[in-house]
Amino acid sequence: MLPIGGVESPELLKKLKMSRTDIFNTTYAISTSLLPAIVLAASIFISACATAPLLPYSEDSTPLVLVPTSQAGVLDKRGRFREIFCAILEERGSALPDYRPCDDALVRVGPEPNGTGKSVALEQSNRQLVAVIVPGVGWDCFSDWLDLKDSVQKHVHLFGYDQIIMKVDALSGSNNNARQIRDAIMAMEPESTEPNLVLVGYSKGAPDILEAVVSYPEVRKRIAAVVSAAGAIGGSPLANDATQSQLELMGHWPKAQ
C-alpha cells in the first residue's frame, strides 16, 4: 500500500503501473532478503549489552546450576537469625552510636521464614569467640582515613567476645591473601580447646577466607564459623573488568598505607 495523507492514491498506482499484489510481493521479497541481516544486527547488539560470564568457558570446569535454596540442601534460617539479632539489638544496642531499630537495621529480602519462638540467651559468653574481620579490596588504602573508633570491639568485650581486623594485602589476589590468613591464624595462641575463631569476610574478604580454608586444612580446627558479609563469592560484576592499574589508583587515597 502507498498511503498519501492516510488515503490510497489510484493515480499514483497507475503511474507506477503496479497492482496491490505487485507492491505486496515486492515488499515481502525485500523484507525476506533483509531478515538475516536484521537478525544478525540484533544479535550483535544484544550480545554487546550482555555481561561477561563470571567464569571463562572451559571443558574442564565443574557443572554449575542456579537453584532455589530449598532445592540445594541449604537451610533458610533467616527467621531465627532475625529473632536472635533483634533480641540482642534491643537489649544492648541502644548504647551504640549507630543504633537503629531492628527492622531498619536488618532488611527483609524476599519471603522470609517465621522465627522459631525460642528464647535467646543474653548472658555473658563463656566460649571466648573471636570475630576475625577479613576486609575487602583497598582496605589499607582508606582505613586510616575512616578514623575508626573501635566501638564494636569495645562493645563485644563487655559480653565475653573479642574482635580483630586481620591484616591482608589490600590489592592482592585471593591466593596471596589466603596464605596471609593461614599464617595469621597459625600464629595466634589458642585461647580455648574448642574452635573459637569466627571468620567474617567482607566483599573480597569472603573468597579470601574460603581459599584459605580449602588450601590450608590445618586452620580448620581453629575455626568455629565462616560468615560472608556482602561476599564477592562467584565474582563481582563491578570488579570483573577492573585492571590492576585501576585498583592501584586507590593507593592515592588520603592516608593510604
TORFIGU-891593 format. One line per 5 residues: number of its first residue (from 1); their letters; for each residue x, y, z of N, C-alpha, C, O. Coordinates in nm, 2 decimals, decimal comma, padded with zeros to 4 digits. Example, Ala and Ser with C-alpha at 12.3 -4.5 7.8 and 13.67 -1.06 7.14 Angstrom:
# residues 2
1	as	01,32 -00,57 00,78 01,23 -00,45 00,78 01,32 -00,33 00,78 01,42 -00,33 00,85  01,28 -00,22 00,71 01,37 -00,11 00,71 01,29 00,00 00,79 01,34 00,11 00,80
END
This chain:
# residues 257
1	mlpig	00,08 -00,12 00,00 00,00 00,00 00,00 00,09 00,12 00,00 00,20 00,13 00,06  00,04 00,23 -00,07 00,11 00,35 -00,07 00,02 00,46 -00,02 -00,05 00,53 -00,10  00,00 00,48 00,11 -00,09 00,58 00,16 -00,04 00,72 00,14 00,08 00,74 00,16  -00,13 00,81 00,10 -00,09 00,96 00,09 -00,19 01,03 00,17 -00,31 01,03 00,14  -00,15 01,09 00,28 -00,24 01,15 00,38 -00,34 01,06 00,44 -00,45 01,10 00,47
6	gvesp	-00,30 00,93 00,44 -00,39 00,83 00,50 -00,48 00,76 00,40 -00,56 00,68 00,44  -00,48 00,81 00,27 -00,57 00,75 00,17 -00,49 00,70 00,05 -00,39 00,77 00,01  -00,52 00,59 00,00 -00,45 00,53 -00,12 -00,48 00,62 -00,24 -00,59 00,67 -00,26  -00,38 00,64 -00,32 -00,39 00,73 -00,44 -00,39 00,64 -00,56 -00,29 00,58 -00,60  -00,51 00,62 -00,63 -00,52 00,54 -00,75 -00,43 00,59 -00,86 -00,38 00,52 -00,94
11	ellkk	-00,42 00,73 -00,87 -00,35 00,79 -00,98 -00,20 00,75 -00,97 -00,13 00,72 -01,07  -00,15 00,74 -00,84 -00,01 00,71 -00,82 00,01 00,56 -00,86 00,12 00,53 -00,92  -00,08 00,48 -00,83 -00,07 00,34 -00,87 -00,07 00,32 -01,02 00,01 00,24 -01,07  -00,15 00,40 -01,09 -00,15 00,39 -01,24 -00,01 00,43 -01,29 00,04 00,37 -01,38  00,04 00,54 -01,24 00,17 00,59 -01,29 00,28 00,49 -01,27 00,36 00,47 -01,35
16	lkmsr	00,27 00,42 -01,16 00,38 00,32 -01,13 00,35 00,19 -01,20 00,43 00,10 -01,20  00,22 00,18 -01,25 00,18 00,05 -01,32 00,20 -00,07 -01,23 00,25 -00,17 -01,28  00,17 -00,06 -01,10 00,19 -00,17 -01,01 00,06 -00,19 -00,94 -00,01 -00,10 -00,90  00,02 -00,32 -00,93 -00,10 -00,36 -00,86 -00,07 -00,37 -00,71 00,04 -00,37 -00,67  -00,18 -00,38 -00,64 -00,16 -00,41 -00,49 -00,08 -00,53 -00,47 00,01 -00,54 -00,38
21	tdifn	-00,11 -00,64 -00,55 -00,03 -00,76 -00,54 00,11 -00,75 -00,56 00,20 -00,80 -00,50  00,14 -00,66 -00,67 00,29 -00,64 -00,70 00,36 -00,57 -00,59 00,47 -00,61 -00,55  00,29 -00,47 -00,53 00,35 -00,40 -00,42 00,38 -00,49 -00,30 00,48 -00,49 -00,24  00,28 -00,57 -00,27 00,29 -00,67 -00,16 00,40 -00,76 -00,18 00,48 -00,79 -00,09  00,41 -00,82 -00,30 00,52 -00,92 -00,33 00,65 -00,85 -00,33 00,75 -00,91 -00,28
26	ttyai	00,66 -00,73 -00,37 00,79 -00,66 -00,37 00,84 -00,63 -00,23 00,95 -00,65 -00,19  00,74 -00,58 -00,15 00,77 -00,56 00,00 00,81 -00,68 00,07 00,91 -00,68 00,15  00,74 -00,79 00,04 00,77 -00,92 00,11 00,91 -00,97 00,07 00,99 -01,02 00,15  00,94 -00,95 -00,06 01,07 -01,00 -00,11 01,19 -00,92 -00,04 01,29 -00,98 00,00  01,17 -00,79 -00,03 01,27 -00,71 00,03 01,29 -00,74 00,18 01,40 -00,75 00,23
31	stsll	01,17 -00,76 00,25 01,18 -00,79 00,39 01,24 -00,93 00,41 01,32 -00,94 00,51  01,21 -01,03 00,33 01,27 -01,16 00,34 01,42 -01,15 00,32 01,50 -01,22 00,39  01,47 -01,07 00,22 01,61 -01,07 00,19 01,69 -01,00 00,30 01,80 -01,02 00,33  01,62 -00,90 00,37 01,69 -00,83 00,48 01,68 -00,90 00,61 01,75 -00,86 00,71  01,59 -01,00 00,63 01,57 -01,07 00,75 01,70 -01,12 00,82 01,73 -01,09 00,93
36	paivl	01,79 -01,19 00,74 01,91 -01,24 00,80 02,00 -01,13 00,86 02,06 -01,14 00,96  02,01 -01,02 00,78 02,09 -00,90 00,82 02,03 -00,84 00,95 02,10 -00,80 01,04  01,90 -00,83 00,96 01,83 -00,78 01,08 01,86 -00,86 01,20 01,89 -00,81 01,31  01,84 -00,99 01,18 01,87 -01,09 01,29 02,01 -01,08 01,34 02,04 -01,08 01,46  02,11 -01,07 01,24 02,25 -01,06 01,28 02,28 -00,94 01,35 02,35 -00,94 01,45
41	aasif	02,22 -00,82 01,31 02,25 -00,70 01,37 02,19 -00,70 01,51 02,25 -00,65 01,61  02,07 -00,76 01,53 02,01 -00,76 01,66 02,09 -00,85 01,76 02,10 -00,81 01,87  02,14 -00,96 01,71 02,22 -01,05 01,79 02,35 -00,98 01,84 02,39 -01,00 01,95  02,41 -00,91 01,75 02,53 -00,84 01,78 02,50 -00,73 01,89 02,58 -00,71 01,98  02,39 -00,66 01,87 02,35 -00,56 01,97 02,32 -00,62 02,11 02,37 -00,56 02,21
46	isaca	02,25 -00,73 02,11 02,22 -00,79 02,24 02,34 -00,84 02,31 02,36 -00,82 02,43  02,43 -00,91 02,23 02,55 -00,97 02,29 02,64 -00,86 02,34 02,71 -00,88 02,44  02,64 -00,74 02,28 02,73 -00,63 02,32 02,68 -00,58 02,46 02,76 -00,53 02,54  02,54 -00,59 02,48 02,49 -00,54 02,61 02,50 -00,64 02,72 02,48 -00,61 02,84  02,52 -00,77 02,69 02,53 -00,87 02,79 02,65 -00,86 02,87 02,76 -00,82 02,82
51	tapll	02,64 -00,90 03,00 02,76 -00,90 03,08 02,85 -01,02 03,05 02,79 -01,13 03,01  02,97 -01,01 03,08 03,06 -01,13 03,06 03,04 -01,24 03,16 02,99 -01,20 03,27  03,05 -01,36 03,13 03,03 -01,47 03,23 03,13 -01,46 03,34 03,24 -01,41 03,33  03,08 -01,50 03,46 03,17 -01,50 03,58 03,29 -01,59 03,56 03,40 -01,56 03,61  03,27 -01,70 03,50 03,38 -01,79 03,47 03,40 -01,81 03,32 03,31 -01,83 03,25
56	pysed	03,53 -01,81 03,28 03,55 -01,83 03,13 03,52 -01,97 03,09 03,52 -02,06 03,18  03,48 -01,99 02,97 03,44 -02,12 02,92 03,56 -02,22 02,93 03,67 -02,19 02,89  03,53 -02,34 02,98 03,63 -02,44 02,99 03,56 -02,58 02,99 03,46 -02,59 03,05  03,62 -02,67 02,91 03,56 -02,80 02,91 03,59 -02,88 03,04 03,53 -02,99 03,06  03,68 -02,83 03,12 03,71 -02,90 03,24 03,65 -02,84 03,37 03,67 -02,89 03,48
61	stplv	03,57 -02,74 03,35 03,50 -02,67 03,47 03,39 -02,76 03,52 03,33 -02,84 03,45  03,37 -02,75 03,65 03,26 -02,82 03,72 03,13 -02,77 03,68 03,11 -02,65 03,68  03,03 -02,86 03,64 02,90 -02,81 03,61 02,83 -02,73 03,72 02,84 -02,77 03,83  02,78 -02,62 03,69 02,71 -02,53 03,79 02,57 -02,50 03,74 02,54 -02,50 03,62  02,48 -02,49 03,84 02,34 -02,46 03,81 02,29 -02,38 03,93 02,32 -02,40 04,04
66	lvpts	02,20 -02,28 03,90 02,14 -02,20 04,00 02,00 -02,26 04,03 01,92 -02,28 03,94  01,98 -02,29 04,16 01,85 -02,34 04,20 01,81 -02,27 04,33 01,89 -02,21 04,39  01,68 -02,28 04,36 01,63 -02,22 04,49 01,70 -02,29 04,60 01,74 -02,40 04,60  01,72 -02,21 04,71 01,79 -02,27 04,83 01,73 -02,39 04,88 01,79 -02,48 04,93  01,60 -02,40 04,87 01,52 -02,52 04,92 01,56 -02,64 04,85 01,54 -02,75 04,90
71	qagvl	01,61 -02,63 04,72 01,65 -02,75 04,64 01,80 -02,77 04,64 01,84 -02,86 04,57  01,87 -02,69 04,71 02,02 -02,71 04,71 02,07 -02,76 04,85 02,19 -02,75 04,87  01,98 -02,81 04,93 02,03 -02,86 05,06 02,07 -02,75 05,16 02,14 -02,77 05,25  02,02 -02,62 05,13 02,05 -02,51 05,22 01,93 -02,48 05,31 01,82 -02,47 05,26  01,96 -02,47 05,44 01,85 -02,44 05,53 01,84 -02,29 05,55 01,94 -02,22 05,58
76	dkrgr	01,72 -02,24 05,52 01,70 -02,10 05,54 01,65 -02,07 05,68 01,54 -02,09 05,72  01,75 -02,01 05,76 01,72 -01,98 05,90 01,72 -01,83 05,93 01,76 -01,79 06,03  01,68 -01,76 05,83 01,68 -01,61 05,84 01,58 -01,57 05,95 01,60 -01,47 06,02  01,47 -01,65 05,97 01,37 -01,62 06,07 01,43 -01,63 06,21 01,41 -01,54 06,29  01,51 -01,73 06,23 01,57 -01,75 06,36 01,69 -01,65 06,38 01,70 -01,60 06,49
81	freif	01,76 -01,62 06,28 01,86 -01,51 06,29 01,80 -01,38 06,32 01,86 -01,31 06,41  01,69 -01,35 06,27 01,62 -01,22 06,30 01,58 -01,22 06,45 01,59 -01,12 06,51  01,53 -01,33 06,50 01,50 -01,34 06,64 01,62 -01,31 06,73 01,61 -01,23 06,82  01,73 -01,37 06,70 01,85 -01,35 06,78 01,90 -01,21 06,76 01,93 -01,14 06,86  01,91 -01,16 06,64 01,96 -01,03 06,61 01,88 -00,92 06,68 01,94 -00,83 06,75
86	caile	01,75 -00,93 06,67 01,66 -00,83 06,72 01,66 -00,83 06,88 01,66 -00,72 06,94  01,67 -00,95 06,93 01,67 -00,96 07,08 01,80 -00,90 07,14 01,79 -00,82 07,24  01,91 -00,93 07,08 02,04 -00,87 07,12 02,04 -00,72 07,10 02,09 -00,64 07,18  01,99 -00,68 06,98 02,00 -00,53 06,95 01,91 -00,45 07,05 01,96 -00,35 07,09  01,79 -00,50 07,08 01,71 -00,43 07,17 01,76 -00,43 07,31 01,73 -00,34 07,39
91	ergsa	01,83 -00,54 07,35 01,88 -00,55 07,48 02,01 -00,46 07,50 02,02 -00,40 07,61  02,09 -00,46 07,40 02,23 -00,40 07,42 02,26 -00,28 07,32 02,35 -00,20 07,35  02,19 -00,28 07,21 02,23 -00,19 07,10 02,21 -00,04 07,13 02,28 00,04 07,06  02,12 -00,01 07,22 02,10 00,14 07,24 02,22 00,21 07,29 02,22 00,33 07,28  02,32 00,14 07,34 02,44 00,21 07,38 02,54 00,24 07,27 02,64 00,31 07,29
96	lpdyr	02,51 00,19 07,15 02,60 00,21 07,04 02,56 00,34 06,97 02,45 00,38 06,97  02,67 00,40 06,91 02,64 00,53 06,84 02,56 00,53 06,72 02,50 00,63 06,68  02,55 00,41 06,65 02,47 00,40 06,53 02,35 00,31 06,55 02,31 00,24 06,45  02,29 00,31 06,67 02,18 00,22 06,69 02,06 00,26 06,60 02,03 00,37 06,58  02,00 00,15 06,55 01,87 00,17 06,47 01,78 00,06 06,52 01,82 -00,05 06,56
101	pcdda	01,65 00,08 06,50 01,55 -00,03 06,53 01,58 -00,15 06,44 01,63 -00,14 06,33  01,54 -00,26 06,49 01,57 -00,39 06,42 01,53 -00,39 06,27 01,60 -00,43 06,18  01,40 -00,35 06,25 01,35 -00,36 06,11 01,42 -00,26 06,02 01,42 -00,28 05,90  01,49 -00,16 06,07 01,57 -00,07 05,99 01,71 -00,13 05,97 01,77 -00,11 05,87  01,76 -00,20 06,07 01,90 -00,25 06,07 01,91 -00,38 05,99 02,01 -00,41 05,93
106	lvrvg	01,80 -00,46 05,98 01,80 -00,59 05,92 01,69 -00,59 05,81 01,58 -00,61 05,85  01,73 -00,56 05,69 01,63 -00,55 05,58 01,58 -00,69 05,54 01,65 -00,79 05,53  01,45 -00,70 05,51 01,39 -00,82 05,47 01,41 -00,83 05,31 01,38 -00,74 05,24  01,46 -00,95 05,27 01,48 -00,97 05,12 01,39 -01,09 05,08 01,43 -01,21 05,12  01,29 -01,06 05,01 01,20 -01,17 04,97 01,13 -01,24 05,08 01,14 -01,19 05,19
111	pepng	01,05 -01,34 05,05 00,98 -01,41 05,16 01,07 -01,47 05,26 01,17 -01,54 05,23  01,05 -01,44 05,39 01,14 -01,48 05,50 01,06 -01,58 05,59 00,95 -01,55 05,63  01,12 -01,69 05,62 01,05 -01,79 05,71 01,03 -01,73 05,85 01,10 -01,64 05,89  00,93 -01,78 05,92 00,90 -01,73 06,05 01,01 -01,78 06,15 01,08 -01,88 06,12  01,01 -01,71 06,26 01,11 -01,75 06,36 01,06 -01,87 06,44 00,95 -01,92 06,41
116	tgksv	01,14 -01,92 06,53 01,11 -02,05 06,60 01,03 -02,02 06,73 00,96 -02,11 06,78  01,04 -01,90 06,78 00,97 -01,87 06,90 01,05 -01,90 07,02 01,01 -01,88 07,14  01,17 -01,96 07,00 01,26 -02,00 07,11 01,32 -01,87 07,18 01,34 -01,77 07,12  01,36 -01,89 07,31 01,43 -01,78 07,38 01,57 -01,76 07,32 01,63 -01,84 07,26  01,62 -01,64 07,35 01,76 -01,60 07,31 01,84 -01,58 07,43 01,81 -01,51 07,52
121	aleqs	01,96 -01,65 07,44 02,05 -01,64 07,55 02,12 -01,51 07,55 02,19 -01,47 07,45  02,11 -01,43 07,65 02,16 -01,30 07,66 02,27 -01,28 07,77 02,32 -01,17 07,79  02,30 -01,39 07,83 02,40 -01,38 07,94 02,54 -01,38 07,88 02,56 -01,39 07,76  02,64 -01,36 07,97 02,78 -01,35 07,93 02,83 -01,48 07,86 02,79 -01,59 07,90  02,90 -01,46 07,75 02,95 -01,58 07,68 03,08 -01,64 07,75 03,16 -01,57 07,79
126	nrqlv	03,08 -01,77 07,75 03,20 -01,84 07,80 03,28 -01,91 07,69 03,38 -01,98 07,72  03,24 -01,89 07,57 03,31 -01,96 07,46 03,44 -01,89 07,41 03,52 -01,95 07,33  03,46 -01,77 07,45 03,57 -01,69 07,41 03,58 -01,68 07,26 03,69 -01,70 07,20  03,47 -01,66 07,19 03,47 -01,64 07,05 03,54 -01,51 07,00 03,52 -01,41 07,07  03,61 -01,52 06,90 03,68 -01,40 06,84 03,63 -01,38 06,70 03,64 -01,47 06,61
131	avivp	03,57 -01,26 06,67 03,53 -01,23 06,54 03,65 -01,17 06,46 03,71 -01,07 06,50  03,70 -01,25 06,36 03,82 -01,21 06,28 03,76 -01,15 06,15 03,72 -01,22 06,06  03,77 -01,02 06,14 03,72 -00,95 06,02 03,83 -00,95 05,91 03,94 -00,90 05,93  03,80 -01,01 05,79 03,89 -01,00 05,68 03,83 -00,90 05,58 03,73 -00,93 05,52  03,89 -00,79 05,56 03,83 -00,68 05,48 03,84 -00,71 05,33 03,91 -00,80 05,29
136	gvgwd	03,78 -00,62 05,25 03,78 -00,64 05,11 03,89 -00,56 05,04 03,99 -00,51 05,10  03,87 -00,54 04,91 03,97 -00,47 04,83 03,99 -00,33 04,88 03,90 -00,25 04,90  04,12 -00,29 04,89 04,15 -00,15 04,91 04,14 -00,10 05,06 04,15 00,02 05,09  04,12 -00,20 05,15 04,10 -00,16 05,29 04,22 -00,07 05,34 04,19 00,03 05,41  04,34 -00,11 05,32 04,45 -00,04 05,37 04,46 00,10 05,31 04,53 00,19 05,37
141	cfsdw	04,40 00,12 05,20 04,41 00,25 05,13 04,32 00,36 05,20 04,36 00,48 05,19  04,22 00,32 05,27 04,13 00,42 05,33 04,10 00,39 05,48 04,02 00,46 05,53  04,16 00,29 05,54 04,12 00,26 05,68 04,16 00,37 05,77 04,09 00,40 05,86  04,28 00,43 05,75 04,32 00,54 05,84 04,24 00,66 05,82 04,21 00,74 05,91  04,20 00,68 05,69 04,11 00,80 05,66 03,98 00,79 05,73 03,92 00,89 05,77
146	ldlkd	03,93 00,66 05,75 03,80 00,64 05,81 03,81 00,68 05,96 03,71 00,71 06,02  03,93 00,67 06,02 03,95 00,70 06,16 03,85 00,63 06,25 03,77 00,69 06,32  03,86 00,49 06,24 03,77 00,41 06,32 03,79 00,43 06,47 03,91 00,45 06,52  03,69 00,42 06,55 03,69 00,44 06,70 03,69 00,31 06,77 03,68 00,31 06,90  03,69 00,19 06,70 03,68 00,06 06,77 03,56 00,05 06,86 03,57 -00,02 06,96
151	svqkh	03,45 00,11 06,82 03,33 00,10 06,91 03,28 -00,05 06,92 03,23 -00,09 07,02  03,29 -00,12 06,80 03,24 -00,26 06,80 03,33 -00,35 06,89 03,27 -00,42 06,97  03,46 -00,33 06,88 03,55 -00,41 06,96 03,52 -00,39 07,11 03,52 -00,48 07,19  03,51 -00,26 07,15 03,49 -00,23 07,29 03,35 -00,28 07,34 03,34 -00,32 07,45  03,25 -00,28 07,25 03,12 -00,33 07,29 03,12 -00,48 07,31 03,07 -00,52 07,41
156	vhlfg	03,17 -00,56 07,22 03,17 -00,70 07,23 03,25 -00,75 07,35 03,23 -00,86 07,41  03,36 -00,67 07,38 03,44 -00,71 07,50 03,35 -00,72 07,63 03,38 -00,80 07,72  03,25 -00,64 07,64 03,17 -00,63 07,75 03,09 -00,76 07,78 03,05 -00,79 07,89  03,08 -00,84 07,67 03,00 -00,96 07,68 03,08 -01,09 07,66 03,02 -01,20 07,63  03,21 -01,08 07,67 03,29 -01,21 07,66 03,34 -01,24 07,53 03,39 -01,35 07,51
161	ydqii	03,33 -01,15 07,43 03,38 -01,18 07,30 03,50 -01,09 07,27 03,53 -00,99 07,34  03,56 -01,11 07,15 03,67 -01,03 07,11 03,66 -01,01 06,96 03,58 -01,08 06,89  03,72 -00,91 06,90 03,71 -00,88 06,76 03,84 -00,81 06,71 03,90 -00,72 06,78  03,89 -00,86 06,60 04,01 -00,81 06,54 03,99 -00,79 06,39 03,91 -00,86 06,33  04,07 -00,70 06,33 04,07 -00,69 06,19 04,20 -00,75 06,13 04,31 -00,70 06,17
166	mkvda	04,19 -00,85 06,05 04,31 -00,92 06,00 04,38 -00,84 05,90 04,32 -00,78 05,81  04,51 -00,84 05,90 04,59 -00,77 05,80 04,61 -00,86 05,68 04,68 -00,96 05,69  04,56 -00,81 05,57 04,58 -00,88 05,44 04,61 -00,77 05,34 04,58 -00,65 05,36  04,68 -00,81 05,23 04,72 -00,71 05,13 04,59 -00,65 05,06 04,50 -00,73 05,03  04,59 -00,52 05,05 04,47 -00,45 05,00 04,44 -00,48 04,85 04,33 -00,48 04,81
171	lsgsn	04,55 -00,50 04,77 04,53 -00,51 04,63 04,59 -00,64 04,57 04,63 -00,64 04,46  04,59 -00,74 04,65 04,64 -00,87 04,60 04,53 -00,97 04,58 04,42 -00,95 04,61  04,57 -01,08 04,51 04,47 -01,19 04,48 04,44 -01,28 04,60 04,51 -01,27 04,70  04,34 -01,36 04,58 04,30 -01,45 04,69 04,40 -01,55 04,73 04,41 -01,59 04,85  04,48 -01,60 04,64 04,59 -01,70 04,67 04,68 -01,64 04,77 04,72 -01,70 04,87
176	nnarq	04,73 -01,51 04,74 04,82 -01,45 04,83 04,76 -01,42 04,97 04,82 -01,44 05,07  04,64 -01,37 04,97 04,57 -01,33 05,09 04,53 -01,46 05,18 04,53 -01,45 05,30  04,50 -01,57 05,11 04,47 -01,69 05,18 04,59 -01,74 05,26 04,58 -01,78 05,37  04,71 -01,72 05,20 04,83 -01,76 05,27 04,85 -01,67 05,39 04,89 -01,72 05,50  04,82 -01,54 05,38 04,84 -01,45 05,49 04,74 -01,48 05,60 04,77 -01,47 05,72
181	irdai	04,61 -01,52 05,56 04,51 -01,56 05,66 04,56 -01,69 05,74 04,55 -01,70 05,86  04,62 -01,78 05,66 04,67 -01,90 05,72 04,78 -01,87 05,82 04,77 -01,92 05,94  04,87 -01,79 05,78 04,99 -01,76 05,87 04,94 -01,69 06,00 04,99 -01,71 06,11  04,84 -01,60 05,98 04,80 -01,52 06,10 04,72 -01,61 06,20 04,74 -01,60 06,32  04,64 -01,71 06,14 04,57 -01,80 06,23 04,67 -01,89 06,31 04,65 -01,91 06,43
186	mamep	04,76 -01,94 06,24 04,86 -02,03 06,30 04,95 -01,96 06,40 05,00 -02,03 06,49  04,96 -01,83 06,39 05,04 -01,75 06,48 04,97 -01,72 06,61 05,03 -01,67 06,71  04,83 -01,73 06,61 04,75 -01,69 06,72 04,76 -01,80 06,83 04,76 -01,92 06,80  04,78 -01,76 06,95 04,78 -01,85 07,07 04,63 -01,90 07,09 04,54 -01,82 07,11  04,61 -02,03 07,09 04,48 -02,08 07,11 04,43 -02,04 07,25 04,50 -02,06 07,35
191	estep	04,31 -01,98 07,26 04,25 -01,94 07,38 04,15 -02,03 07,44 04,09 -02,01 07,54  04,12 -02,14 07,36 04,03 -02,24 07,40 04,06 -02,37 07,34 04,13 -02,38 07,24  04,01 -02,48 07,40 04,03 -02,61 07,34 03,93 -02,64 07,23 03,95 -02,73 07,15  03,83 -02,55 07,22 03,73 -02,56 07,12 03,76 -02,46 07,01 03,82 -02,35 07,04  03,71 -02,48 06,88 03,73 -02,38 06,78 03,66 -02,25 06,82 03,55 -02,25 06,87
196	nlvlv	03,73 -02,14 06,81 03,68 -02,01 06,87 03,69 -01,89 06,77 03,65 -01,78 06,80  03,74 -01,92 06,65 03,75 -01,81 06,55 03,63 -01,80 06,46 03,60 -01,90 06,39  03,57 -01,69 06,45 03,46 -01,67 06,36 03,51 -01,57 06,25 03,52 -01,45 06,28  03,54 -01,63 06,14 03,60 -01,55 06,03 03,48 -01,48 05,95 03,39 -01,54 05,90  03,49 -01,35 05,95 03,39 -01,27 05,88 03,45 -01,20 05,76 03,54 -01,11 05,78
201	gyskg	03,41 -01,24 05,64 03,47 -01,19 05,52 03,38 -01,09 05,46 03,27 -01,12 05,42  03,43 -00,96 05,45 03,35 -00,86 05,38 03,40 -00,85 05,23 03,52 -00,83 05,21  03,31 -00,85 05,14 03,34 -00,84 05,00 03,44 -00,94 04,95 03,42 -01,06 04,97  03,55 -00,90 04,90 03,66 -00,99 04,86 03,72 -01,07 04,98 03,78 -01,18 04,96  03,70 -01,02 05,10 03,75 -01,10 05,21 03,68 -01,24 05,22 03,74 -01,33 05,28
206	apdil	03,56 -01,25 05,17 03,49 -01,38 05,18 03,56 -01,49 05,09 03,59 -01,59 05,14  03,59 -01,46 04,96 03,66 -01,56 04,89 03,80 -01,58 04,94 03,86 -01,69 04,92  03,86 -01,48 04,99 04,00 -01,50 05,05 03,99 -01,60 05,16 04,08 -01,69 05,17  03,89 -01,59 05,25 03,87 -01,69 05,36 03,85 -01,83 05,30 03,91 -01,93 05,35  03,76 -01,84 05,21 03,73 -01,97 05,15 03,85 -02,04 05,09 03,87 -02,16 05,10
211	eavvs	03,93 -01,95 05,02 04,05 -02,00 04,96 04,15 -02,06 05,07 04,21 -02,16 05,05  04,15 -01,99 05,18 04,24 -02,03 05,29 04,19 -02,16 05,35 04,27 -02,25 05,39  04,06 -02,17 05,37 04,00 -02,30 05,43 04,03 -02,42 05,34 04,05 -02,53 05,39  04,01 -02,40 05,21 04,03 -02,51 05,12 04,18 -02,54 05,10 04,22 -02,66 05,09  04,27 -02,44 05,09 04,41 -02,46 05,06 04,49 -02,50 05,18 04,59 -02,57 05,17
216	ypevr	04,45 -02,47 05,30 04,52 -02,49 05,42 04,44 -02,56 05,53 04,38 -02,49 05,62  04,42 -02,69 05,52 04,33 -02,76 05,61 04,37 -02,75 05,76 04,29 -02,78 05,84  04,50 -02,72 05,78 04,54 -02,71 05,92 04,47 -02,60 06,00 04,47 -02,60 06,12  04,41 -02,50 05,93 04,34 -02,39 06,00 04,20 -02,43 06,04 04,14 -02,36 06,13  04,15 -02,54 05,99 04,01 -02,57 06,00 03,97 -02,60 06,15 03,86 -02,56 06,20
221	kriaa	04,06 -02,66 06,22 04,03 -02,70 06,36 04,02 -02,57 06,45 03,97 -02,58 06,57  04,07 -02,46 06,40 04,06 -02,34 06,48 03,94 -02,25 06,45 03,91 -02,16 06,53  03,86 -02,29 06,35 03,75 -02,21 06,30 03,62 -02,26 06,35 03,58 -02,38 06,33  03,54 -02,17 06,42 03,41 -02,21 06,46 03,30 -02,18 06,36 03,20 -02,26 06,35  03,32 -02,08 06,28 03,22 -02,05 06,17 03,29 -01,95 06,07 03,39 -01,89 06,10
226	vvsaa	03,23 -01,95 05,95 03,26 -01,85 05,85 03,14 -01,77 05,81 03,04 -01,83 05,78  03,15 -01,64 05,81 03,04 -01,55 05,78 03,08 -01,47 05,66 03,18 -01,41 05,65  02,99 -01,47 05,56 03,00 -01,38 05,44 02,92 -01,26 05,46 02,80 -01,27 05,46  02,98 -01,14 05,46 02,91 -01,02 05,46 02,92 -00,95 05,33 03,03 -00,89 05,30  02,82 -00,95 05,25 02,83 -00,90 05,11 02,94 -00,96 05,04 03,01 -00,89 04,96
231	gaigg	02,96 -01,09 05,06 03,08 -01,15 05,00 03,08 -01,16 04,85 02,97 -01,19 04,79  03,19 -01,14 04,78 03,20 -01,15 04,64 03,23 -01,29 04,60 03,33 -01,32 04,52  03,15 -01,38 04,64 03,17 -01,52 04,61 03,11 -01,55 04,47 02,99 -01,52 04,44  03,19 -01,61 04,38 03,15 -01,63 04,24 03,17 -01,52 04,15 03,14 -01,52 04,04  03,24 -01,41 04,21 03,28 -01,30 04,13 03,19 -01,18 04,16 03,10 -01,19 04,23
236	splan	03,23 -01,07 04,10 03,15 -00,94 04,12 03,14 -00,87 03,98 03,24 -00,84 03,92  03,02 -00,84 03,94 03,00 -00,77 03,81 03,08 -00,64 03,80 03,13 -00,60 03,69  03,09 -00,57 03,91 03,16 -00,44 03,92 03,31 -00,46 03,90 03,38 -00,37 03,85  03,36 -00,57 03,95 03,51 -00,59 03,95 03,56 -00,68 03,84 03,69 -00,68 03,82  03,48 -00,75 03,77 03,53 -00,84 03,67 03,62 -00,78 03,57 03,72 -00,84 03,52
241	datqs	03,59 -00,65 03,53 03,66 -00,59 03,42 03,77 -00,49 03,48 03,84 -00,42 03,40  03,78 -00,49 03,61 03,88 -00,39 03,67 04,02 -00,45 03,64 04,05 -00,57 03,66  04,11 -00,36 03,61 04,25 -00,39 03,59 04,34 -00,36 03,71 04,29 -00,29 03,80  04,46 -00,42 03,72 04,54 -00,39 03,83 04,58 -00,24 03,84 04,58 -00,19 03,95  04,60 -00,18 03,73 04,64 -00,04 03,73 04,52 00,05 03,79 04,54 00,14 03,85
246	qlelm	04,40 00,00 03,76 04,28 00,08 03,81 04,27 00,06 03,96 04,24 00,15 04,03  04,30 -00,06 04,01 04,29 -00,09 04,15 04,40 -00,01 04,22 04,38 00,04 04,33  04,52 00,01 04,16 04,63 00,08 04,23 04,60 00,23 04,24 04,67 00,29 04,32  04,50 00,28 04,17 04,46 00,42 04,19 04,42 00,44 04,34 04,43 00,56 04,39  04,37 00,34 04,40 04,32 00,36 04,54 04,44 00,39 04,63 04,42 00,44 04,75
251	ghwpk	04,56 00,36 04,59 04,68 00,39 04,67 04,70 00,53 04,68 04,79 00,57 04,76  04,63 00,62 04,60 04,65 00,76 04,61 04,55 00,82 04,71 04,54 00,95 04,72  04,47 00,74 04,77 04,37 00,79 04,86 04,44 00,86 04,98 04,54 00,81 05,02  04,38 00,97 05,04 04,45 01,03 05,15 04,47 00,93 05,27 04,38 00,86 05,31  04,59 00,94 05,32 04,64 00,85 05,43 04,65 00,70 05,39 04,65 00,62 05,48
256	aq	04,65 00,67 05,26 04,67 00,53 05,22 04,80 00,48 05,27 04,90 00,54 05,26  04,79 00,35 05,31 04,92 00,29 05,36 05,00 00,23 05,25 05,10 00,17 05,27
END
